[in-house]
Amino acid sequence: MRTIRHLIYSEVLRAVGFVAVAFLLLFFFFDLVDQLGDVSEHGARGYTLGYALLYVALQMPSHLYELLPIAVLIGTIYVMARLAESSEYTILRTSGLGPLRALGTLLALGVGFVVLTFVFGDYVAPAASRTAQTMQARFVGDITVGRTGAWMKDRQDARNYSVNVGALASDGTMSQIRIFEFDNAHGRLLSTTKAARGVFVADGWALRDVERRDFEQAGTPRPEVRIEKLADWRWPTSISLDMVAAALLSPDRMQTVDLFHYISHLQDNGQSAQRYEIEFWRKVFYPLSCLVMMVLALPFAYLHFRSGNIAGYVFLGVLVGISFFLLNNVFGFIGNLRNWEPWIAAGAPGLLYSLLSLAAFGWLVLRQ
């Protein structure tokens, strides 16, 4: 049995590695072409071709995280179909490789791909993406999301704060900051604060070039607006650099733990966290899709192939894999719109395709 495992594992690893490298080279070319425009536009700032190549290389871990399950599917389908076409799988079956043992053998290899996908998605890709964003922000511009920036809330005792950050620089400096202070009991606007820039300190934010408007004047018969212009002002808050970066960056580029903490912050401040909860559960279930891909590929070993017909079955498997990822994205969008349970929206496609592939596998085994 050790010889059979060695044969299958070595063939699958070579095929998956070849498919993954081919996809990465393709995406590397597309990303590099996209960066050439920034090189020509921001070359005077020092954004040279070397930095563009480094930026594109730092995007490769994210692409590998996204492409690894489909590379596992294509590579495993090719190996299983080739073994079936050459009758090697028939010999393996007569040597004691039963259906359940074959399924267990592939799932054991799939666990290794699950661990690899989790490591890249939770550690390597987020760190590489942050480094790439920081490097590009030095030359191209600050990290931002559209014209309105990112909105956050902070609840402190009897006060509520709505905070808007326009952009985040590579060194952690914020710009275009607006803070709206409300009375928690009546919802009245108490003050507004505008700051040109700010940095994170131990107990809050240190803001510079501040303009404050205070709408609450105690002891006066008529409320008046008091305007203050300050060079520096300290605002105590629990909103950290990671939370601001999370609001400005796409949630799929965050670590699972950081995403969990950000969801807790949103829930504590009464904000909707549906989108981030779905992304959290997708990050939990996504590595397990490698197991789904293994189960999808195994039925191809029980098909009868004519000479030269293997390419058609491999193409069919690729279409099945693409449909899985499309359904996964569609369920995420629908779950966000319909307020489905986040774990259902994230895990339903994998469960559905696992049941379908197991049903196809069982039917092929019983038929033969």
C-alpha positions as CSV (number, residue, x, y, z in Angstrom):
1,M,0.0,0.0,0.0
2,R,2.9,2.3,0.6
3,T,4.1,1.9,-3.0
4,I,0.6,2.7,-4.2
5,R,0.4,5.9,-2.1
6,H,3.9,6.9,-3.3
7,L,2.8,6.5,-6.9
8,I,-0.4,8.4,-6.6
9,Y,1.0,11.2,-4.3
10,S,4.1,11.8,-6.5
11,E,1.9,11.9,-9.7
12,V,-0.6,14.3,-8.1
13,L,2.0,16.6,-6.6
14,R,3.8,16.9,-9.9
15,A,0.6,17.6,-11.8
16,V,-0.7,20.1,-9.2
17,G,2.7,21.9,-9.1
18,F,2.8,22.2,-12.8
19,V,-0.8,23.6,-13.0
20,A,-0.1,26.0,-10.2
21,V,3.1,27.3,-11.7
22,A,1.4,27.7,-15.1
23,F,-1.4,29.8,-13.5
24,L,1.0,31.9,-11.5
25,L,3.1,32.7,-14.5
26,L,-0.1,33.8,-16.4
27,F,-1.2,36.0,-13.5
28,F,2.3,37.4,-13.1
29,F,2.3,38.5,-16.8
30,F,-1.2,40.1,-16.4
31,D,-0.2,41.9,-13.2
32,L,3.0,43.1,-14.7
33,V,1.3,44.6,-17.7
34,D,-1.1,46.3,-15.4
35,Q,1.7,47.8,-13.4
36,L,3.5,49.2,-16.4
37,G,1.0,52.0,-16.5
38,D,2.0,53.1,-13.0
39,V,5.7,52.8,-13.9
40,S,5.2,55.3,-16.7
41,E,2.9,57.6,-14.6
42,H,4.9,57.6,-11.3
43,G,8.4,56.9,-12.6
44,A,9.5,60.4,-11.5
45,R,8.7,59.5,-7.9
46,G,11.0,56.5,-8.1
47,Y,8.5,53.8,-9.0
48,T,10.7,51.9,-11.4
49,L,10.3,48.6,-13.2
50,G,12.2,46.9,-10.4
51,Y,9.7,48.0,-7.8
52,A,6.9,46.9,-10.1
53,L,8.4,43.5,-10.4
54,L,8.7,43.3,-6.6
55,Y,5.1,44.4,-6.2
56,V,3.8,41.8,-8.7
57,A,5.9,39.1,-6.9
58,L,4.4,40.0,-3.6
59,Q,0.9,39.4,-5.1
60,M,1.8,35.8,-6.0
61,P,1.0,34.4,-2.5
62,S,-2.5,35.8,-2.8
63,H,-2.9,34.3,-6.2
64,L,-1.6,31.0,-5.1
65,Y,-4.1,31.0,-2.2
66,E,-7.0,31.6,-4.6
67,L,-5.8,29.2,-7.3
68,L,-4.6,26.3,-5.2
69,P,-8.0,24.5,-4.9
70,I,-8.6,24.6,-8.7
71,A,-5.0,23.6,-9.4
72,V,-5.6,20.6,-7.1
73,L,-8.8,19.7,-9.0
74,I,-7.2,20.0,-12.5
75,G,-4.0,18.1,-11.5
76,T,-5.9,15.3,-9.7
77,I,-8.4,14.9,-12.5
78,Y,-5.5,14.6,-15.0
79,V,-3.7,12.0,-12.9
80,M,-6.9,9.9,-12.3
81,A,-8.0,10.1,-15.9
82,R,-4.5,9.2,-17.2
83,L,-4.3,6.2,-14.8
84,A,-7.7,5.1,-16.0
85,E,-6.8,5.5,-19.6
86,S,-3.6,3.5,-19.4
87,S,-5.4,0.8,-17.3
88,E,-3.0,1.4,-14.4
89,Y,-5.9,2.2,-12.1
90,T,-7.4,-1.1,-13.0
91,I,-4.2,-2.8,-11.9
92,L,-4.2,-0.8,-8.7
93,R,-7.8,-1.9,-8.0
94,T,-6.8,-5.6,-8.4
95,S,-3.9,-4.9,-6.1
96,G,-6.2,-4.0,-3.2
97,L,-7.0,-0.3,-3.9
98,G,-10.7,-0.4,-3.1
99,P,-13.0,2.5,-3.4
100,L,-13.0,3.6,0.2
101,R,-9.2,3.1,0.4
102,A,-8.8,5.2,-2.7
103,L,-11.0,7.9,-1.2
104,G,-9.0,7.9,2.0
105,T,-5.7,8.0,0.2
106,L,-6.7,11.1,-1.8
107,L,-8.3,12.8,1.3
108,A,-5.1,12.3,3.2
109,L,-3.2,14.1,0.5
110,G,-6.0,16.7,0.4
111,V,-5.4,17.4,4.1
112,G,-1.8,18.5,3.2
113,F,-3.2,20.9,0.6
114,V,-5.7,22.2,3.2
115,V,-2.9,23.0,5.6
116,L,-0.9,24.7,2.7
117,T,-3.9,26.7,1.6
118,F,-4.6,27.8,5.2
119,V,-0.9,28.9,5.8
120,F,-0.8,30.9,2.6
121,G,-4.2,32.4,3.1
122,D,-3.8,33.3,6.8
123,Y,-0.1,34.2,7.1
124,V,1.9,34.4,3.9
125,A,-0.6,36.2,1.6
126,P,-1.8,38.9,4.2
127,A,1.8,39.7,5.1
128,A,2.9,39.9,1.4
129,S,-0.2,42.0,0.5
130,R,0.5,44.5,3.3
131,T,4.1,44.8,2.2
132,A,3.0,45.4,-1.4
133,Q,0.4,48.0,-0.4
134,T,2.9,49.8,1.9
135,M,5.5,49.8,-0.9
136,Q,3.1,51.0,-3.6
137,A,1.6,53.7,-1.3
138,R,5.1,55.3,-1.1
139,F,5.0,56.0,-4.8
140,V,1.5,55.8,-6.1
141,G,-0.6,57.2,-3.2
142,D,-2.2,56.4,0.1
143,I,-4.4,53.5,0.9
144,T,-8.1,54.6,0.4
145,V,-11.5,53.3,-0.6
146,G,-13.2,55.7,-3.0
147,R,-13.9,59.3,-2.3
148,T,-15.6,58.9,1.0
149,G,-12.9,56.9,2.8
150,A,-13.8,54.4,5.5
151,W,-16.5,54.9,8.2
152,M,-16.2,53.4,11.7
153,K,-18.0,53.8,15.0
154,D,-16.8,53.9,18.6
155,R,-19.0,53.8,21.7
156,Q,-17.6,55.4,24.9
157,D,-19.7,55.7,28.0
158,A,-22.5,58.1,27.2
159,R,-21.1,59.2,23.8
160,N,-21.2,57.7,20.4
161,Y,-18.6,58.6,17.7
162,S,-18.8,58.2,14.0
163,V,-15.4,58.4,12.5
164,N,-14.3,58.9,8.8
165,V,-10.7,58.3,7.7
166,G,-10.0,59.4,4.1
167,A,-6.7,57.6,3.6
168,L,-4.0,55.7,5.3
169,A,-0.3,56.2,4.4
170,S,2.4,53.6,4.3
171,D,3.8,54.7,7.6
172,G,0.5,54.4,9.4
173,T,-0.4,58.1,9.2
174,M,-4.0,58.9,8.6
175,S,-5.3,61.9,6.7
176,Q,-8.6,63.6,6.1
177,I,-10.0,62.6,9.5
178,R,-13.5,63.6,10.6
179,I,-15.0,62.7,14.0
180,F,-18.7,63.3,14.8
181,E,-19.7,63.1,18.5
182,F,-23.3,62.3,19.5
183,D,-25.2,62.1,22.7
184,N,-26.0,58.5,23.4
185,A,-29.2,59.3,25.2
186,H,-30.9,61.6,22.7
187,G,-28.7,61.2,19.6
188,R,-27.9,65.0,19.5
189,L,-24.8,66.1,17.6
190,L,-22.4,67.5,20.3
191,S,-19.3,68.2,18.3
192,T,-17.4,67.7,15.1
193,T,-13.7,67.4,14.7
194,K,-11.7,67.7,11.5
195,A,-8.0,66.9,11.3
196,A,-5.6,67.0,8.4
197,R,-3.7,64.0,9.7
198,G,-3.2,61.8,12.7
199,V,-1.1,59.0,14.1
200,F,-1.8,56.1,16.5
201,V,-0.6,56.4,20.0
202,A,-0.9,54.2,23.1
203,D,-4.2,55.5,24.4
204,G,-5.9,56.8,21.2
205,W,-5.1,59.1,18.2
206,A,-2.8,62.1,18.1
207,L,-4.4,64.6,15.6
208,R,-2.7,67.6,14.0
209,D,-4.1,70.7,12.3
210,V,-7.4,70.2,14.1
211,E,-10.6,72.2,13.8
212,R,-13.3,71.5,16.4
213,R,-16.9,72.7,16.5
214,D,-18.7,72.3,19.8
215,F,-22.5,72.5,19.7
216,E,-23.1,72.0,23.4
217,Q,-22.7,75.2,25.5
218,A,-23.6,74.5,29.1
219,G,-24.9,77.4,31.2
220,T,-26.0,79.6,28.2
221,P,-29.7,80.4,27.4
222,R,-29.1,79.8,23.7
223,P,-26.8,77.1,22.2
224,E,-24.0,78.5,20.3
225,V,-21.3,77.0,18.1
226,R,-17.8,77.3,19.5
227,I,-15.0,76.9,17.0
228,E,-11.5,76.0,18.0
229,K,-8.4,75.6,15.9
230,L,-5.7,73.5,17.5
231,A,-2.2,72.5,16.3
232,D,-2.5,69.2,18.3
233,W,-5.3,67.3,19.9
234,R,-5.5,63.9,21.6
235,W,-8.6,61.7,21.1
236,P,-8.9,58.7,23.3
237,T,-10.3,55.7,21.4
238,S,-9.9,51.9,21.1
239,I,-9.9,52.0,17.2
240,S,-6.5,50.6,16.3
241,L,-4.3,50.7,13.2
242,D,-5.5,47.2,12.3
243,M,-9.2,48.2,12.5
244,V,-8.6,51.3,10.2
245,A,-6.6,49.1,7.8
246,A,-9.4,46.5,7.8
247,A,-12.0,49.2,7.0
248,L,-9.8,50.5,4.1
249,L,-8.7,47.1,2.7
250,S,-10.6,44.2,1.3
251,P,-11.6,41.7,4.1
252,D,-10.3,38.8,2.1
253,R,-6.8,40.2,2.5
254,M,-7.0,40.0,6.3
255,Q,-6.0,37.3,8.7
256,T,-8.8,35.2,10.2
257,V,-8.0,36.4,13.8
258,D,-7.9,40.0,12.7
259,L,-11.2,39.6,10.9
260,F,-12.7,38.0,14.0
261,H,-11.6,41.0,16.2
262,Y,-12.9,43.5,13.6
263,I,-16.3,41.7,13.6
264,S,-16.4,41.9,17.4
265,H,-15.7,45.6,17.2
266,L,-18.5,46.2,14.7
267,Q,-21.0,44.2,16.7
268,D,-20.0,46.1,19.9
269,N,-20.7,49.4,18.2
270,G,-24.0,48.3,16.6
271,Q,-22.7,48.1,13.1
272,S,-23.6,45.5,10.5
273,A,-21.0,42.8,10.2
274,Q,-22.8,40.5,7.8
275,R,-20.2,41.0,5.0
276,Y,-17.3,40.4,7.3
277,E,-18.9,37.4,8.9
278,I,-19.5,35.8,5.6
279,E,-15.9,36.5,4.6
280,F,-14.7,35.1,8.0
281,W,-16.6,31.8,7.4
282,R,-15.4,31.7,3.8
283,K,-11.8,31.9,5.1
284,V,-12.6,29.1,7.5
285,F,-14.2,26.8,4.8
286,Y,-12.1,27.8,1.8
287,P,-9.1,25.6,2.6
288,L,-11.5,22.7,3.0
289,S,-12.4,23.1,-0.7
290,C,-9.2,21.2,-1.5
291,L,-10.9,18.1,0.0
292,V,-14.0,18.9,-2.1
293,M,-11.7,19.1,-5.2
294,M,-10.2,15.7,-4.4
295,V,-13.6,14.1,-4.0
296,L,-14.7,15.7,-7.3
297,A,-11.6,14.2,-9.1
298,L,-11.9,10.6,-7.8
299,P,-14.9,9.5,-10.0
300,F,-12.8,10.2,-13.1
301,A,-10.7,7.2,-12.2
302,Y,-13.7,4.9,-12.7
303,L,-14.6,6.2,-16.2
304,H,-13.6,4.3,-19.4
305,F,-11.5,6.4,-21.7
306,R,-10.9,6.0,-25.4
307,S,-7.5,6.9,-26.8
308,G,-7.1,10.8,-26.9
309,N,-10.4,11.4,-25.1
310,I,-8.8,12.4,-21.8
311,A,-8.6,16.1,-22.7
312,G,-12.4,16.3,-22.9
313,Y,-12.9,14.9,-19.4
314,V,-10.2,17.1,-18.0
315,F,-11.9,20.1,-19.6
316,L,-15.2,18.9,-18.1
317,G,-13.6,18.7,-14.7
318,V,-12.3,22.3,-15.1
319,L,-15.8,23.5,-15.9
320,V,-17.1,21.8,-12.8
321,G,-14.4,23.4,-10.7
322,I,-15.1,26.9,-12.1
323,S,-18.8,26.4,-11.5
324,F,-18.0,25.6,-7.8
325,F,-16.1,28.9,-7.4
326,L,-18.8,30.8,-9.2
327,L,-21.4,29.3,-6.9
328,N,-19.3,30.1,-3.9
329,N,-19.1,33.8,-4.8
330,V,-22.8,33.9,-5.7
331,F,-23.8,32.4,-2.4
332,G,-21.7,35.0,-0.7
333,F,-23.4,37.9,-2.4
334,I,-26.9,36.5,-2.0
335,G,-26.2,35.7,1.7
336,N,-25.2,39.3,2.2
337,L,-28.3,40.6,0.5
338,R,-30.7,38.2,2.1
339,N,-29.1,38.2,5.5
340,W,-28.5,34.4,5.5
341,E,-26.6,32.8,8.3
342,P,-23.0,33.5,7.4
343,W,-21.7,30.0,7.9
344,I,-24.5,28.6,5.7
345,A,-23.7,31.2,2.9
346,A,-20.0,30.2,3.1
347,G,-20.3,26.5,3.6
348,A,-23.3,25.5,1.4
349,P,-21.5,25.3,-2.0
350,G,-18.8,23.0,-0.6
351,L,-21.3,20.7,1.1
352,L,-23.5,20.6,-2.0
353,Y,-20.6,19.7,-4.3
354,S,-19.2,17.2,-1.9
355,L,-22.6,15.4,-1.8
356,L,-22.9,15.4,-5.6
357,S,-19.3,14.1,-6.1
358,L,-19.8,11.4,-3.5
359,A,-23.1,10.4,-5.2
360,A,-21.4,10.2,-8.6
361,F,-18.5,8.2,-7.0
362,G,-20.9,5.8,-5.3
363,W,-22.9,5.4,-8.5
364,L,-19.8,4.6,-10.6
365,V,-18.5,2.1,-8.0
366,L,-21.9,0.3,-7.8
367,R,-22.3,0.3,-11.5
368,Q,-18.9,-1.3,-12.0
